[in-house]
Amino acid sequence: MGGRGGRGFKRKGGDDRVLKRDFKKGKRDNVWDPSKERGGRGGGNGAGAYASYDKTNEKFEEYYKAQKIVPDGEWDDFMASLRTPLPTSFRINGSGKYAEDIRDQIENKLFAKVPDVVDAGAAAECEPTEPEVKPPTAVRWYPDRLAWQFNYSRQQLRRLPHLESIHEFVKRANEYGSITRQEVVSMIPAFFLKIEPHHLVLDMCAAPGSKTFQLLEMLHGGLNDPQALPEGFVVANDVDIKRCNLLTHQTKRVNSPGLLVTNHEAQNFPEIKSMGGRTFPFDSILCDVPCSGDGTMRKAPDIWPRWTVGNGNGLHPLQLKIAMRAAHLLKIGGRLVYSTCTFNPIEDEAVVAAMLKQSDGALELVDMSGEMPNLRRVPGVKTWQAWDKHGKHDAEGRPEGPFKCHPTMFSDAESDALPLERCMRVLPHQDDTGGFFIAVFDKKREMPAAPEDPNKKLRGPITVRTELTVDTAEQRVSVTLTLWNSHDLRALREAEANGPLVPEKELLLTQARGGGRRGADSRGGGGGG
């Protein structure tokens, strides 16, 4: 998800404090300071507070109205929801009787007291502009009422002593591992993977780890014996080493031996092989790619003034590379879930359409409309617009030069024929959540070979053996060429396709590489002509 990551800090004076708050005066007084509004990133000093942001952006509204991602008649509700703080949500870890016991205790003892608080008139202490105090509610689609959310502002939590117990419970239980604080929409993708205890699972962009925690729970949850260990495992990967540290911290509460944390670029994630060279394809892959994150505006209001169409345009190529790499790593019969926390079709449907086109039938976009019927969502769009800072463009009228839209960003007749309505988009006003996008794929056969990227930089020179005609009698000798990038390799293959190489063709190839040390290496006895 966009904007994800963990931050530790070091206190001046040399005392390390990682992921903890350092209160110099000891325990804070239970007194509300109006200057400390909800949701800021200013370290609790009022800077960057939620209410201080101007939650308007004309370009944002113009762009998404044109994309028609919101059903008719719901635009005002959509925008109004985006301008309100995101509710606090959590899920109870584990499953079975233990999780149900925790649920019953918090539901019958802790949450049941909230109406009494309101009836006693304590809510009158709040400002008239603050929302009504309501009991926490179970997430409608989550199984067994094991996920909950409440929409109390920090003002209400700190002003009303009767609500302080809820505040303290959420903090303590999250630290102990009984619950996990997690956005409601980010709980969705794991359910569509249909994980079983023997599955090999890959979470390609895993930090900060809440989804990985879910995957591990599901891996263990399918076992009849709670003491048994699953045959499968989860590989949790992230490109940022600091976020991998946060990932390890988050997932250690599940105490599972079936977890492997890796630090690698997702788009170049390698195959996993045994000591004997056996390759392990994955049964399930979660591909929650980096994105522009405008679906998280309710908890990250600083996105409002920074939002531009260029944010999504710049990430589209990376998202497609990560998703296609996931498709290659998936076993035949396996399942891939692609997800983002953005509304943007360039990062959503455009990526899905490109995946289906490039997979040439190897991937099937699965219709999940019958799954989780209580989850409110809208189907994916079949057409969309590609914009840059100058406005809208279409594929046929795409300008040359500085225009940053890639060909895969555009909808066309081919993408219109794809079943993109099988994608799912969660809108914030429908269930009081953040925004999210999900597409589910099943792999039907092997993927076609990935096309060569002429702009790809090789990590080092490669050598290729070829044959060279050296005289008119068409005598051929072996020659070894040293290639330094994909342009070289493509030029060589094109030259070979046109017939046997002759010295003139070798010369042209050498010139294309720039000559010098990038010329042909004749150590193999070639070049004698």
N, C-alpha and C positions, 0 to 999 in steps of 0.2 A: 504494500500500500504506500501511497505517496507520503513523504515526510516522516517515514518511520525511522526509528533509531534510538539508541540509548545514550544518555550523557551522564558520565560521572564527573565529579569535580574534586579539586584538592584545595583544602582550606589554607589560607596564608599562614605561614608558620611551620609548614612541613607535615602537619597531621593529615593523613589521607582519610578522606571520607568519600566512599564510592556509593552512589545511589542512595544516599541518606541525607536527611536535612539536619543541619547543624544549628540548633537553637541555643544561642549563647546564654540566654537568661533562664535556661531550664524549660520546664513545661509552660506552654503558652496559656495565658488567661483565656477563659471561655467568654470572651467579649468580642463582639463583631466590630471590625474596623471598616467603615464604609469605603475607605480608599482602596481596599483590597477586593476588587470585584472578581467574579468568576472567570476562569478560563484563560487568564493571561499567561504570557511567557516571560514575565518580567521578574520572576523570582520572588513574588509575593509582595513587591513594593508598589504595586499599582501600575507600573510601566507595562505597556502592552496589554492592559486588561481588556476583557471581552467587550465591555461596553464602550471602550474608547475607539473602536474601529468603526469607520464608516462602511456599513455593510451594503454598499451599492456599487455596481459596476455596469455601466451601460453596455459595454462590449459583451460582457457575459450574458446579459439578458438578450441582446440582439442575436448573438450566436446561437444560443440554445432555443430561442423561439424559432429560428430558421431550421434547426435540426429536427424539430417536432418530436422530441423525446417524451414530452409531457402530454398526457391525454387532453383532449379539448375540454375546456371549462375548469381545468385544475391548475392553471398557471399561477394564479394569485395565491392559492394554498401552498403550492410548491415554493414560491419565493418567500412567503411568510414563514414557512417552516425553516428554511435555510438561515433566517435571521434570528432564530432562537437557539439557546444553548442546547447541546446534546444531552439527553438523559444519561445518568449513570446506570450502567448495566453490568451484570455479572452472571456467571453460570456456576452451578455446584459441580465440583470435580467428581469424577468417577461415575458409577452407576450402581444399580441394585439397592439393597436394603440400607446400606450405609448412607448413600446419597439421599435416599428418601427420608431417612431419619433426620438428617440435617435440614432438608426442606420443610418437614413438618414442624420442627422446632422454630425455625425462623418465621414460618408462615403463621403459626398458631400463637406464638409467644411474643415475637418481636414486632412483626408487621401488623398484627391484629390490634396493637395499642394505638396506632396512628389515628383512627377515627375518634378515639377518646381525647386525643390531643386537640383535634379540631373542635369537638363538642365542648371542650372546656374553655374555649375561647382563646387558646394560646396563639392561634393563627393571627389574632388581631394585632399581635406585636409586630407582624411583618408590614412592610410598606404596601400601600394599595396597588402598586404596579406589579407586585410579585405574583406569581401563579398560585393557584389554589393548592393547599396541602392535601394530597391524596395518598392513600396507601400504595406501596409498591405493587406492581402488577406482573404476573407471569407472562413471559413472551409467548404469544398465542400459538406459534408453530413449533416451539421447542418441546421435545418429548418429555413427558412425565413432570411438567412444570418445574424443570430444573434450571431454568434461566429466568432472571427477573430484571426489572428496570424500575427506576424511580426518577422523578424530575424535580428534585429539591435543589434549590440554589444553595450556595454555600452560606448565604445570609440566613436562610431558614434553618439550615443544619446547626449553625452556631448560635442563633438567637433563641431557638426553641429547645430547651433542655430535654424535652421528651423525645426529640429526634436525634439527640446526640448518641444514643445507644446504637442506632442504625449506622451512623457515621463510623463509630468505633468498631462495630462488628465487621463492616466491609473492609476496613483497614487491617484488622487483626486476622480475619479469616483468609484474606488474600496472602498475608505473610506466612501463615501456617500451611497454606496449600489446600484448605478446605474448599475455597472458591477461587475463581480466576476472574479478575476484572477484564472485560473484553467487550468491544462494541458488538451490538446485536448482529449487524450485517456481516461481520467477520466470522461469526459462528456458522454461517451458511455453507461455504464451500466444502468443508470436511464431510458433511452428510451426503453429498452427491458422489463422493468417491467410492462409497460402498466397501470400506476396508474390512478385510478378514484377517485373522491372526497369522496366516502364513504369507501375507503379502509383503513384498519389498516396496517401500513407499519412499518417494522423493519429494521433499518440500524445497523448491528451487530457490526461492527468495524468502527465507524463513523468519528472519528477525522481525519483531522482537521475540516471537516465540509462542504467542497465544494459540495460533493455529497448529503449530507443531505439538503443543501440549494436547490439543484435541485429538490429533492423529494418533499419538501414543496411547491415549485413553481408549480409542476405538480399536487399536491393535490388541490391547489387553482385554477389552470388554467383550469380545466374542468367545472367550474361553469359559467353559462351564466351571472349571476349578479356579477359584480366585488366587490360588497359590501357584498355578502353572504359569509357564513363560511361553510367549508366542514364538513360533518358528521364524516369523518375519522380523523386519526392523525398519526404522525410519531414518533416512539420511536427511538431515537438516542443513541446508547450505545457505551461505550469505557471502556477498562479495566484500563486506566490510569486516575487518578483524575485530574491531571494537564492538560491533553489533553481534558478532559471533559470541563474544564474551557475555553480552546481555542475554543472548539466546540460551547459553549454557546455564546462566543463573535462573532464567525463567522455567526451564524444563527440568531442573534437578529435583523439583518438588514431586514429580511423578515417580522418581526413583526407578526408572526403567533401564535395564541393560540393553534394550533394543534400540538405542539411539546412537547415531554417529553424526557429529557436527563437522562440517567441512567449510573451508574458506576458499571459494573459487568463483570466477566469473560464470554466471549461469548460462550465458550464451555459448560458452566453451566447456561446459561441464563434461568431464571425461566419462567413458564407460568404466564400470566397476568390474574388475576381473579377479578371479581367485588366483592363488599361487600357481595353479596349474594352467592358467590362461583361459579359464572358462569365463565367459561374459555373463553378467547378471542383469538382464533387462528388468525394468520396474513394472510392477503390476498396477500401481497407482501413482500419479504425479500431480501435485498441486503447483500450479504456475501462477502465483499471485505476484504479478510483475510490478516493478516500479512504475509509477504513473504520476500525472499532474496533481491528483488528489483533491479535485474540487468537490468530491463527494464528502469530504471531511471538513467542510467550511464551518459546520456547527461547533466543532471542537477546536478548529484552527482558523479563527477569523482573520488572521493576517494574510490568508490567501485572497481575500476580497480585493484589496488594492493591487496585489501583485499578479492577478490572473490575466493572461493573454492567450490568444489562440496558439501562439508559438510554443507554449509549454507542452501541449499535447503533440504538436507536430514534431518537436525535437525528440520525443521519446518513442514515437511510433516505430522507427527502424529497430531500436533495441528490443522493444516488446515483441516484435515479430521474430527476431533472431532467437530470443529466449524461448518463445513458444514452439518454434520449429525444432529447436534443439531438444526440447522436452518430447516432442512427437517422435524423434529418432530414438530417444532413450527408452520409450515405452514399448512393452512387449505386445505382440499381436493378441488381441482380446483384452488388453489393458484399458484403463480409463484415465483421461486427462481432464482436469478442471482448470480453465483459464479464468482469472478474475482480476478486477481492478476496483479501486475506490474512486472512479471518475465517471461522470456522465457522458464524456466525450466519445462520439462514435468513431473518431479517428483512432482512438486508443482501444476501442471496444469492437464494434462490428467490422471496421476496416481490417483489423488484425485477424479476426475470425475468418472473414472472406478470403484474405490472402492465404491463410493456413489451408483452407479447403481447396483453393485453386492449386497451390504448390504441392499438396499431398496427392493430387491426382486420384482421388477415390480411396486412399489409404485411411483417411480419417472420416468418421461420420459424426455430424453434429446431432446430438441426442435430444429428443423432445422430452423435457422434464416437467411439462405442465401438469402431469398427473401426480407428481411427487410433491410432498409437503403442501397439501391443498390450503392450509391456513396461512401460508406465506403469501403476502400481497406483493405482486410484481407486475410489470408490464413487459410485453414481448419486445424483442429486439427490432430495430428499424431495418428496412430493406434498402433504403436510399438515404444518402446524407450529403453534406456539402463539405468541401475542403476550402479552408480560408487561410489567408496569411494576413499580415498587418494591413494590406491594401484592400482586403475584402474577399469576396467569394470567387472561386475559380472552378471550372469544370475540366475534365480530363482532356477534352478536345482543344480547349482554349488555353491550356496550361502555358504560361509564359516561360521563356528561357531565362537563364542567368540566375539572379539572386533568389528566385522563388524557391522556397524550401520544402515544398510538398513533394513527396515521393510518389511514383505511379501507383503503389499499393494503397495510397490513402483515398483514392477516388472510387466512388460507386459507379457502376456501369451496368450494361445489360446482363453481363455474366454474373455479377454479384446480386443483381435483382432476382435472378433465377435461383439463387441459393436459399436454403430454408433458414434464413437468419432470424426469422420470428421465433425460432427455438431458443435463442439467447434470452437471458432474463436481466431486467434492470429494476433495481429496488430504488424507489423514490422516497425522500425523507418524510413527506407529508402523509404518506399512506399508513405508516405504522410508527411514526415518531422515532425515526432512526436516521442514520447517515445514508449516503448514496452508495450504491454498489452495482457491479456488473458481473455476470457469471455466464460462462459457456461451457458445456460438457461435451467431451468427445470420446468416442470409442474407436480403437484402432482395429481395422479390418484386415490389413495386410501390410507388408513391408513398405516403408516410405521410399519414394524414388530418390536417387542420388541428389544431394544438394547441389545446386548450380554454383560454379566457381564465382567468387566475388573478385572482380579485377582490381578492386581498391584495397583488398586485404593485404596487410603487410606480414610477410613471413617472419618468423622468429629468427631465422638464419638462412643462409644459402642452401639450396637443394641441388643435387646433381641428377641429371637425366641422361641415360644412355640412348643414343639414336644412331641412325645410319646416314652416311653422307656419300653422295656420288662425287667422285673426284676427277673423272675424265670422261671423254666422249664415248669410251667403250663401256660406260656405265659400271665400272668397277666400284664396289662399295666397301668402305671400311667403317669400323666402329669409332665413334667419337663421344666424348663426355662433355656435356655443356653444364656450366654452373649458372643456375637461375636464382634471381634475387627477389622476385615478386611474382604475383599471379599474372601480371602483364606478360612477363617472359614466358611463362608456361603456356598461356593462351596463344601467344604468337607462335611458339614452337608447334603446338598441336595444329594450328591453322595451316602452317607451312607444310607439315607432314601430310595433312589431308589433301593438299593440292598436288601431291606426287612426291617422288624421292627428292630429298634435299640436295641442292647443288650449291657450290661455293657462293654464288650470288645471293641465294636465299639465306645462307648462314651469315653473310655480311649484313644483310638487311636486319636480321634478328639481333646481331651484335650492336648495330647502330641504334635499334629500338631500345636496347638496354643501356645505352649511354656509353658503350665502349669501355676502355680501361680495364679495371679488374673485373668488370662485369661481362667481359667478352668470353668467347668459347675457351674452354680449358682442353687442350689437345693432348693431355697426358695419355689418352687411350690410343694414340697413334694416328688420330685423324688429322685433317688439315693438310695432308701431304700434297694436295694440289695447289 
